[in-house]
Amino acid sequence: MASYVSGVVTDIPKESSPIGKEIQNFRLQNVDGKAIGLENFPQAKGFVIVFTCNHCPFAKLYSRRFNDLSAKYRSLGIPLLAVNSMDTSVYDEERFANMQERAKVDHFEFPYLQDPLQTVGKQFSADHTPQAFVIWKEAGKWMIKYSGAIDDNGKHPEKATPFVANAIDELLASKPVSHPEYRSLGCAINYRE
């Protein structure tokens, strides 16, 4: 049975854990019309990959925090990429034009990528928005080192424990991630068959 602390599931069955999974390169269209993939950042040590969307009320609380994470870690070789894997046939507001508008209104300072075939979401086993993954380069491969909530307080960032930032700081210090998983609560990503 999972336990809930501040809206975050704190224990996850090991059989569903993506920690240690290798991630293959992907290329998706950014809101500026350009295709972006991991290879666009040849000096990257790691990435923060955030699955988010336009309609989820919980995801909307995190726009500023996404910008803050991007600003803090981009210069240290850890870019943030936001990915929208929502099914546009179910949610009209997830269409590309709406993504462009959200990026403009919320002043996104990082790529916001559309995953129309949902292949990237499936590769990561992303199931909610917002959901973050920290991937790290090991022996030339991208490995998942953290999966889950950005932090533990959607409404009050000043009171939040910064799970993603803590994981990155540990990796930058060449330490293992002490808490590699916190499952966030948010809007489910529904995958087409």
Disulfide bonds with the S-S distance in Angstrom:
none
